[in-house]
Protein backbone atom coordinates (compact mmCIF):
# COMPACT_ATOMS: atom_id res chain seq x y z
CA UNK A 1 0.00 0.00 0.00
CA UNK A 2 2.94 2.35 0.63
CA UNK A 3 5.76 3.35 -1.72
CA UNK A 4 7.61 5.14 1.08
CA UNK A 5 7.26 5.24 4.86
CA UNK A 6 3.83 6.96 4.80
CA UNK A 7 3.33 7.74 1.09
CA UNK A 8 0.34 5.83 -0.31
CA UNK A 9 0.71 4.50 -3.86
CA UNK A 10 -1.60 5.96 -6.49
CA UNK A 11 -3.12 2.58 -7.38
CA UNK A 12 -3.01 -0.96 -6.03
CA UNK A 13 -0.37 -3.04 -7.84
CA UNK A 14 -2.54 -6.19 -7.60
CA UNK A 15 -6.09 -5.11 -8.46
CA UNK A 16 -5.51 -1.62 -9.89
CA UNK A 17 -7.84 0.13 -7.40
CA UNK A 18 -7.28 3.89 -7.45
CA UNK A 19 -6.01 4.91 -3.99
CA UNK A 20 -5.43 8.57 -4.79
CA UNK A 21 -8.75 9.75 -3.23
CA UNK A 22 -7.57 8.78 0.27
CA UNK A 23 -7.47 11.62 2.77
CA UNK A 24 -5.85 10.45 5.97
CA UNK A 25 -4.52 13.94 6.90
CA UNK A 26 -3.67 14.11 10.64
CA UNK A 27 -5.88 11.26 11.85
CA UNK A 28 -3.13 8.56 11.85
CA UNK A 29 -0.80 10.74 13.92
CA UNK A 30 -3.58 11.63 16.35
CA UNK A 31 -4.63 7.98 16.79
CA UNK A 32 -1.01 6.92 17.23
CA UNK A 33 -0.49 9.50 19.98
CA UNK A 34 -3.74 8.41 21.61
CA UNK A 35 -2.74 4.73 21.71
CA UNK A 36 0.94 5.17 22.57
CA UNK A 37 0.25 7.89 25.11
CA UNK A 38 -2.06 5.70 27.14
CA UNK A 39 0.41 2.83 27.34
CA UNK A 40 3.41 5.06 28.05
CA UNK A 41 1.63 6.95 30.84
CA UNK A 42 0.48 3.67 32.43
CA UNK A 43 4.03 2.33 32.18
CA UNK A 44 5.58 5.44 33.71
CA UNK A 45 3.12 5.44 36.59
CA UNK A 46 3.65 1.72 37.22
CA UNK A 47 7.41 2.09 37.04
CA UNK A 48 7.31 4.94 39.55
CA UNK A 49 5.41 2.74 42.01
CA UNK A 50 7.71 -0.28 41.51
CA UNK A 51 11.04 1.61 41.51
CA UNK A 52 10.57 4.84 43.46
CA UNK A 53 14.30 5.63 43.75
CA UNK A 54 15.26 5.07 40.11
CA UNK A 55 17.30 7.86 38.48
CA UNK A 56 14.74 10.04 36.72
CA UNK A 57 17.02 11.01 33.81
CA UNK A 58 17.62 7.37 32.86
CA UNK A 59 13.93 6.50 33.20
CA UNK A 60 12.84 9.57 31.18
CA UNK A 61 15.31 8.68 28.43
CA UNK A 62 14.20 5.06 28.26
CA UNK A 63 10.47 5.91 28.17
CA UNK A 64 11.08 8.59 25.53
CA UNK A 65 12.96 6.15 23.30
CA UNK A 66 10.24 3.55 23.80
CA UNK A 67 7.51 6.07 22.90
CA UNK A 68 9.35 7.15 19.74
CA UNK A 69 10.07 3.58 18.66
CA UNK A 70 6.53 2.33 19.19
CA UNK A 71 5.08 5.41 17.48
CA UNK A 72 7.26 4.92 14.40
CA UNK A 73 6.35 1.23 14.31
CA UNK A 74 2.56 1.57 14.47
CA UNK A 75 2.04 4.83 12.52
CA UNK A 76 2.10 3.18 9.04
CA UNK A 77 -0.21 0.41 10.24
CA UNK A 78 -2.74 2.89 11.59
CA UNK A 79 -2.59 4.90 8.36
CA UNK A 80 -3.11 1.74 6.31
CA UNK A 81 -6.09 0.79 8.47
CA UNK A 82 -7.55 4.28 8.06
CA UNK A 83 -7.17 4.19 4.26
CA UNK A 84 -8.77 0.73 4.28
CA UNK A 85 -11.63 2.06 6.38
CA UNK A 86 -12.14 4.95 3.95
CA UNK A 87 -12.21 2.48 1.07
CA UNK A 88 -14.69 0.16 2.84
CA UNK A 89 -17.01 3.04 3.76
CA UNK A 90 -16.73 4.57 0.24
CA UNK A 91 -15.46 7.84 1.66
CA UNK A 92 -13.61 10.62 -0.21
CA UNK A 93 -14.32 9.34 -3.73
CA UNK A 94 -13.80 5.61 -3.21
CA UNK A 95 -16.61 3.91 -5.13
CA UNK A 96 -18.54 7.13 -5.56
CA UNK A 97 -20.74 8.12 -8.51
CA UNK A 98 -19.35 7.07 -11.86
CA UNK A 99 -17.06 4.40 -10.42
CA UNK A 100 -17.61 0.69 -10.61
CA UNK A 101 -17.94 -1.14 -7.31
CA UNK A 102 -17.24 -4.83 -7.04
Secondary structure per residue as TSV (DSSP state, phi and psi in degrees):
chain	resnum	aa	ss	phi	psi
A	1	X	-	360.0	-27.6
A	2	X	B	-110.4	144.1
A	3	X	S	-100.8	-17.0
A	4	X	S	-139.1	-169.3
A	5	X	S	-53.9	-48.9
A	6	X	S	-129.7	10.3
A	7	X	-	-89.4	115.2
A	8	X	B	-77.2	137.7
A	9	X	-	-66.0	158.0
A	10	X	S	-72.1	-33.0
A	11	X	B	-147.7	153.0
A	12	X	-	-66.7	130.2
A	13	X	T	-70.8	-17.7
A	14	X	T	-91.4	-54.6
A	15	X	T	-104.4	-12.4
A	16	X	-	83.0	7.6
A	17	X	-	-59.7	132.3
A	18	X	B	-74.3	116.7
A	19	X	-	-102.6	3.8
A	20	X	T	-67.0	-23.7
A	21	X	T	-72.2	-7.8
A	22	X	-	-60.2	142.3
A	23	X	-	-135.8	79.5
A	24	X	-	-79.1	-33.6
A	25	X	T	50.3	-125.3
A	26	X	T	-96.6	-1.6
A	27	X	H	-59.8	-44.4
A	28	X	H	-60.7	-40.5
A	29	X	H	-66.1	-41.6
A	30	X	H	-63.0	-46.8
A	31	X	H	-65.4	-36.0
A	32	X	H	-63.8	-45.5
A	33	X	H	-63.1	-37.3
A	34	X	H	-62.7	-47.8
A	35	X	H	-69.1	-53.0
A	36	X	H	-64.3	-41.2
A	37	X	H	-58.2	-42.4
A	38	X	H	-63.2	-45.0
A	39	X	H	-69.4	-38.4
A	40	X	H	-67.2	-43.9
A	41	X	H	-63.4	-42.9
A	42	X	H	-61.1	-42.4
A	43	X	H	-64.3	-43.0
A	44	X	H	-64.5	-43.2
A	45	X	H	-66.1	-38.8
A	46	X	H	-67.4	-42.1
A	47	X	H	-63.3	-38.1
A	48	X	H	-65.8	-33.7
A	49	X	H	-74.1	-38.5
A	50	X	H	-77.2	-38.2
A	51	X	-	-127.6	77.4
A	52	X	T	-68.4	-21.7
A	53	X	T	-105.6	18.3
A	54	X	S	-70.5	145.8
A	55	X	-	-64.5	122.5
A	56	X	H	-66.0	-31.2
A	57	X	H	-67.7	-41.6
A	58	X	H	-65.1	-45.7
A	59	X	H	-64.8	-42.9
A	60	X	H	-62.6	-40.8
A	61	X	H	-65.2	-43.2
A	62	X	H	-65.8	-44.3
A	63	X	H	-67.2	-34.8
A	64	X	H	-65.2	-45.4
A	65	X	H	-62.9	-40.1
A	66	X	H	-64.2	-42.4
A	67	X	H	-63.1	-43.4
A	68	X	H	-65.0	-45.8
A	69	X	H	-62.2	-46.3
A	70	X	H	-66.4	-39.4
A	71	X	H	-61.6	-45.7
A	72	X	H	-66.6	-28.8
A	73	X	H	-75.9	-38.8
A	74	X	H	-96.8	-12.4
A	75	X	H	-58.6	-47.2
A	76	X	H	-65.0	-32.8
A	77	X	H	-68.6	-39.9
A	78	X	H	-68.5	-38.6
A	79	X	H	-65.7	-41.4
A	80	X	H	-61.7	-41.2
A	81	X	H	-65.0	-38.0
A	82	X	H	-68.1	-41.6
A	83	X	H	-64.8	-40.5
A	84	X	H	-62.7	-38.3
A	85	X	H	-65.6	-42.3
A	86	X	H	-61.1	-41.3
A	87	X	H	-64.6	-44.7
A	88	X	H	-66.4	-34.0
A	89	X	T	-90.7	2.4
A	90	X	T	57.5	43.4
A	91	X	-	-93.0	153.3
A	92	X	T	57.0	37.8
A	93	X	T	97.1	-6.4
A	94	X	T	-73.6	115.6
A	95	X	T	67.6	24.0
A	96	X	-	-77.3	-167.2
A	97	X	T	-57.5	136.5
A	98	X	T	83.6	3.6
A	99	X	S	-117.6	140.6
A	100	X	-	-75.4	142.6
A	101	X	-	-124.1	126.6
A	102	X	-	-95.0	360.0
